[in-house]
């Protein structure tokens, strides 16, 4: 009798498992090539959140030679230039789905607006390993610009993407805003991350020895695609190492806090355009 009960018990769970819909295994390929490395970082983080919760069967990143950061001689899949993994999970018993356009935007939205910094930090630490050569350059820059005995203030600013929800901060007004946030601090150094003309000189004149130029990692159209992507990732990593980040509601500023939950983020805009 007990054997019959055990048999029907096992049979029930086998049939129940077979009746469950298969989970999706996502493929991120060349169709996403218009997205930069930081947007892709957010999408991968969102998929990792789903995977960790058992909501998808995994995913793989399979960019081709037409990708945004493709550089001849470094491989077709530009994701490999920066990160030490390209897939997670298994396709076995899963629906293999190419990530549709609507889902990549939805994933980024959910990542930015629903995943807490503590949850993001856990996922990034567990799954998303940055390549050794990127980490080596990151550590070299950290040794020059960061010190244990002084606060580092990261200022990230680019041309407003959505004028209807973003203020256009000129260099002087941005300096005044940064000074306002630093008034109560005993000592600090400022790192400005911008590719806009004229801002670095105004910051130098305004803050003097408290301003540390870091223009060599600001993305520039003259750089190779590989180095441009690396600089964008390094900007994110370096901002996350700051004590405070002052930025519009941007992918970079908000991403820095996801990497470092203890970071103080001061948003320059009342609405985060990255969530729109």
HUMOCOR-V664856 format. One record per residue. N is the residue number from 1. RES is the residue in one small letter. SS is DSSP state (h for helix, s for strand, l for the rest). NEAR is the number of other C-alpha atoms within 8 Angstrom. D_FIRST is the distance of its C-alpha to the first C-alpha in whole Angstrom. Layout:
BEGIN
n=N res=RES ss=SS near=NEAR d_first=D_FIRST
n=N res=RES ss=SS near=NEAR d_first=D_FIRST
END
This chain:
BEGIN
n=1 res=x ss=l near=4 d_first=0
n=2 res=x ss=h near=5 d_first=4
n=3 res=x ss=h near=6 d_first=5
n=4 res=x ss=h near=7 d_first=5
n=5 res=x ss=h near=8 d_first=6
n=6 res=x ss=h near=8 d_first=9
n=7 res=x ss=h near=8 d_first=10
n=8 res=x ss=h near=8 d_first=11
n=9 res=x ss=h near=8 d_first=12
n=10 res=x ss=h near=8 d_first=14
n=11 res=x ss=h near=8 d_first=15
n=12 res=x ss=h near=8 d_first=17
n=13 res=x ss=h near=8 d_first=19
n=14 res=x ss=h near=8 d_first=20
n=15 res=x ss=h near=8 d_first=21
n=16 res=x ss=h near=8 d_first=22
n=17 res=x ss=h near=7 d_first=24
n=18 res=x ss=h near=7 d_first=26
n=19 res=x ss=h near=6 d_first=27
n=20 res=x ss=l near=6 d_first=29
n=21 res=x ss=l near=5 d_first=33
n=22 res=x ss=l near=7 d_first=34
n=23 res=x ss=l near=10 d_first=36
n=24 res=x ss=s near=11 d_first=40
n=25 res=x ss=s near=15 d_first=41
n=26 res=x ss=s near=12 d_first=45
n=27 res=x ss=s near=12 d_first=48
n=28 res=x ss=s near=13 d_first=51
n=29 res=x ss=s near=11 d_first=54
n=30 res=x ss=h near=10 d_first=58
n=31 res=x ss=h near=6 d_first=58
n=32 res=x ss=h near=7 d_first=58
n=33 res=x ss=l near=11 d_first=61
n=34 res=x ss=l near=7 d_first=63
n=35 res=x ss=l near=8 d_first=61
n=36 res=x ss=l near=9 d_first=62
n=37 res=x ss=h near=9 d_first=61
n=38 res=x ss=h near=10 d_first=60
n=39 res=x ss=h near=10 d_first=59
n=40 res=x ss=h near=9 d_first=56
n=41 res=x ss=h near=8 d_first=56
n=42 res=x ss=h near=12 d_first=55
n=43 res=x ss=h near=12 d_first=52
n=44 res=x ss=h near=8 d_first=51
n=45 res=x ss=h near=12 d_first=50
n=46 res=x ss=h near=12 d_first=49
n=47 res=x ss=h near=12 d_first=46
n=48 res=x ss=h near=11 d_first=45
n=49 res=x ss=h near=9 d_first=44
n=50 res=x ss=h near=10 d_first=42
n=51 res=x ss=h near=12 d_first=40
n=52 res=x ss=h near=7 d_first=40
n=53 res=x ss=l near=6 d_first=38
n=54 res=x ss=l near=7 d_first=36
n=55 res=x ss=l near=8 d_first=38
n=56 res=x ss=l near=10 d_first=39
n=57 res=x ss=l near=14 d_first=38
n=58 res=x ss=s near=15 d_first=41
n=59 res=x ss=s near=13 d_first=45
n=60 res=x ss=s near=10 d_first=48
n=61 res=x ss=s near=10 d_first=51
n=62 res=x ss=s near=10 d_first=53
n=63 res=x ss=l near=14 d_first=57
n=64 res=x ss=l near=11 d_first=59
n=65 res=x ss=l near=9 d_first=63
n=66 res=x ss=l near=9 d_first=64
n=67 res=x ss=l near=13 d_first=63
n=68 res=x ss=l near=10 d_first=65
n=69 res=x ss=l near=9 d_first=65
n=70 res=x ss=l near=15 d_first=65
n=71 res=x ss=l near=11 d_first=68
n=72 res=x ss=l near=6 d_first=68
n=73 res=x ss=l near=4 d_first=68
n=74 res=x ss=l near=8 d_first=65
n=75 res=x ss=l near=10 d_first=62
n=76 res=x ss=l near=12 d_first=61
n=77 res=x ss=l near=12 d_first=58
n=78 res=x ss=h near=17 d_first=60
n=79 res=x ss=h near=9 d_first=57
n=80 res=x ss=h near=11 d_first=57
n=81 res=x ss=h near=9 d_first=61
n=82 res=x ss=l near=10 d_first=59
n=83 res=x ss=s near=11 d_first=56
n=84 res=x ss=l near=9 d_first=54
n=85 res=x ss=l near=8 d_first=51
n=86 res=x ss=l near=10 d_first=50
n=87 res=x ss=s near=8 d_first=47
n=88 res=x ss=s near=8 d_first=43
n=89 res=x ss=s near=9 d_first=40
n=90 res=x ss=l near=9 d_first=38
n=91 res=x ss=l near=10 d_first=39
n=92 res=x ss=l near=4 d_first=35
n=93 res=x ss=l near=6 d_first=34
n=94 res=x ss=l near=11 d_first=37
n=95 res=x ss=s near=9 d_first=39
n=96 res=x ss=s near=9 d_first=43
n=97 res=x ss=s near=8 d_first=45
n=98 res=x ss=s near=8 d_first=49
n=99 res=x ss=l near=9 d_first=50
n=100 res=x ss=l near=6 d_first=52
n=101 res=x ss=h near=6 d_first=55
n=102 res=x ss=h near=6 d_first=54
n=103 res=x ss=h near=8 d_first=51
n=104 res=x ss=h near=10 d_first=53
n=105 res=x ss=h near=8 d_first=55
n=106 res=x ss=h near=8 d_first=52
n=107 res=x ss=h near=12 d_first=51
n=108 res=x ss=h near=13 d_first=54
n=109 res=x ss=h near=12 d_first=54
n=110 res=x ss=h near=10 d_first=51
n=111 res=x ss=h near=12 d_first=52
n=112 res=x ss=h near=11 d_first=55
n=113 res=x ss=h near=7 d_first=54
n=114 res=x ss=h near=7 d_first=51
n=115 res=x ss=l near=9 d_first=50
n=116 res=x ss=l near=7 d_first=51
n=117 res=x ss=h near=11 d_first=53
n=118 res=x ss=h near=8 d_first=51
n=119 res=x ss=h near=8 d_first=48
n=120 res=x ss=h near=12 d_first=50
n=121 res=x ss=h near=12 d_first=52
n=122 res=x ss=h near=8 d_first=48
n=123 res=x ss=h near=12 d_first=47
n=124 res=x ss=h near=11 d_first=51
n=125 res=x ss=h near=8 d_first=50
n=126 res=x ss=h near=6 d_first=47
n=127 res=x ss=h near=7 d_first=47
n=128 res=x ss=l near=10 d_first=51
n=129 res=x ss=l near=9 d_first=53
n=130 res=x ss=s near=9 d_first=57
n=131 res=x ss=l near=11 d_first=58
n=132 res=x ss=h near=6 d_first=60
n=133 res=x ss=h near=6 d_first=64
n=134 res=x ss=h near=11 d_first=63
n=135 res=x ss=h near=9 d_first=62
n=136 res=x ss=h near=8 d_first=65
n=137 res=x ss=h near=8 d_first=68
n=138 res=x ss=h near=11 d_first=66
n=139 res=x ss=h near=8 d_first=66
n=140 res=x ss=h near=8 d_first=70
n=141 res=x ss=h near=8 d_first=71
n=142 res=x ss=h near=9 d_first=69
n=143 res=x ss=h near=8 d_first=71
n=144 res=x ss=h near=6 d_first=74
n=145 res=x ss=h near=7 d_first=74
n=146 res=x ss=l near=8 d_first=71
n=147 res=x ss=l near=8 d_first=72
n=148 res=x ss=l near=5 d_first=70
n=149 res=x ss=l near=4 d_first=73
n=150 res=x ss=l near=9 d_first=74
n=151 res=x ss=s near=11 d_first=72
n=152 res=x ss=s near=13 d_first=72
n=153 res=x ss=s near=13 d_first=72
n=154 res=x ss=s near=14 d_first=71
n=155 res=x ss=s near=12 d_first=72
n=156 res=x ss=s near=13 d_first=71
n=157 res=x ss=l near=9 d_first=73
n=158 res=x ss=l near=7 d_first=73
n=159 res=x ss=l near=6 d_first=75
n=160 res=x ss=l near=8 d_first=73
n=161 res=x ss=l near=6 d_first=71
n=162 res=x ss=l near=7 d_first=71
n=163 res=x ss=l near=8 d_first=74
n=164 res=x ss=l near=4 d_first=73
n=165 res=x ss=l near=9 d_first=71
n=166 res=x ss=l near=13 d_first=72
n=167 res=x ss=l near=8 d_first=75
n=168 res=x ss=l near=7 d_first=78
n=169 res=x ss=l near=6 d_first=78
n=170 res=x ss=l near=6 d_first=82
n=171 res=x ss=h near=10 d_first=82
n=172 res=x ss=h near=8 d_first=84
n=173 res=x ss=h near=8 d_first=82
n=174 res=x ss=h near=9 d_first=79
n=175 res=x ss=h near=11 d_first=81
n=176 res=x ss=h near=8 d_first=82
n=177 res=x ss=h near=8 d_first=78
n=178 res=x ss=h near=10 d_first=77
n=179 res=x ss=h near=8 d_first=80
n=180 res=x ss=h near=7 d_first=78
n=181 res=x ss=h near=7 d_first=75
n=182 res=x ss=h near=8 d_first=77
n=183 res=x ss=l near=6 d_first=79
n=184 res=x ss=l near=5 d_first=77
n=185 res=x ss=l near=6 d_first=76
n=186 res=x ss=l near=4 d_first=78
n=187 res=x ss=l near=6 d_first=78
n=188 res=x ss=s near=11 d_first=76
n=189 res=x ss=s near=11 d_first=77
n=190 res=x ss=s near=11 d_first=76
n=191 res=x ss=s near=12 d_first=75
n=192 res=x ss=s near=14 d_first=75
n=193 res=x ss=s near=12 d_first=73
n=194 res=x ss=l near=10 d_first=75
n=195 res=x ss=l near=9 d_first=77
n=196 res=x ss=l near=7 d_first=79
n=197 res=x ss=l near=5 d_first=83
n=198 res=x ss=l near=7 d_first=85
n=199 res=x ss=h near=9 d_first=82
n=200 res=x ss=h near=9 d_first=82
n=201 res=x ss=h near=7 d_first=86
n=202 res=x ss=h near=11 d_first=86
n=203 res=x ss=h near=13 d_first=83
n=204 res=x ss=h near=10 d_first=85
n=205 res=x ss=h near=7 d_first=88
n=206 res=x ss=h near=7 d_first=86
n=207 res=x ss=h near=8 d_first=84
n=208 res=x ss=h near=8 d_first=86
n=209 res=x ss=h near=6 d_first=85
n=210 res=x ss=h near=8 d_first=81
n=211 res=x ss=s near=12 d_first=81
n=212 res=x ss=l near=10 d_first=79
n=213 res=x ss=l near=7 d_first=79
n=214 res=x ss=l near=9 d_first=76
n=215 res=x ss=h near=9 d_first=77
n=216 res=x ss=h near=4 d_first=76
n=217 res=x ss=h near=9 d_first=73
n=218 res=x ss=l near=12 d_first=74
n=219 res=x ss=l near=10 d_first=73
n=220 res=x ss=l near=7 d_first=75
n=221 res=x ss=l near=6 d_first=76
n=222 res=x ss=l near=4 d_first=78
n=223 res=x ss=l near=8 d_first=75
n=224 res=x ss=l near=8 d_first=72
n=225 res=x ss=h near=10 d_first=69
n=226 res=x ss=h near=11 d_first=67
n=227 res=x ss=h near=8 d_first=69
n=228 res=x ss=h near=13 d_first=69
n=229 res=x ss=h near=12 d_first=66
n=230 res=x ss=h near=10 d_first=66
n=231 res=x ss=h near=11 d_first=68
n=232 res=x ss=h near=13 d_first=66
n=233 res=x ss=h near=10 d_first=63
n=234 res=x ss=h near=11 d_first=65
n=235 res=x ss=h near=12 d_first=67
n=236 res=x ss=h near=12 d_first=63
n=237 res=x ss=h near=11 d_first=63
n=238 res=x ss=h near=10 d_first=66
n=239 res=x ss=h near=12 d_first=66
n=240 res=x ss=h near=12 d_first=63
n=241 res=x ss=l near=9 d_first=64
n=242 res=x ss=l near=12 d_first=67
n=243 res=x ss=l near=10 d_first=67
n=244 res=x ss=s near=11 d_first=68
n=245 res=x ss=s near=15 d_first=68
n=246 res=x ss=s near=14 d_first=70
n=247 res=x ss=s near=13 d_first=69
n=248 res=x ss=l near=12 d_first=69
n=249 res=x ss=l near=14 d_first=65
n=250 res=x ss=l near=10 d_first=65
n=251 res=x ss=h near=9 d_first=62
n=252 res=x ss=h near=11 d_first=64
n=253 res=x ss=h near=17 d_first=64
n=254 res=x ss=h near=11 d_first=61
n=255 res=x ss=h near=10 d_first=59
n=256 res=x ss=h near=14 d_first=61
n=257 res=x ss=h near=14 d_first=59
n=258 res=x ss=h near=12 d_first=56
n=259 res=x ss=h near=12 d_first=57
n=260 res=x ss=l near=11 d_first=58
n=261 res=x ss=l near=9 d_first=57
n=262 res=x ss=l near=5 d_first=60
n=263 res=x ss=l near=13 d_first=62
n=264 res=x ss=s near=8 d_first=64
n=265 res=x ss=s near=11 d_first=65
n=266 res=x ss=s near=8 d_first=68
n=267 res=x ss=s near=11 d_first=68
n=268 res=x ss=l near=9 d_first=71
n=269 res=x ss=l near=10 d_first=70
n=270 res=x ss=l near=8 d_first=68
n=271 res=x ss=l near=7 d_first=66
n=272 res=x ss=l near=11 d_first=64
n=273 res=x ss=h near=11 d_first=65
n=274 res=x ss=h near=9 d_first=62
n=275 res=x ss=h near=8 d_first=59
n=276 res=x ss=l near=5 d_first=61
END
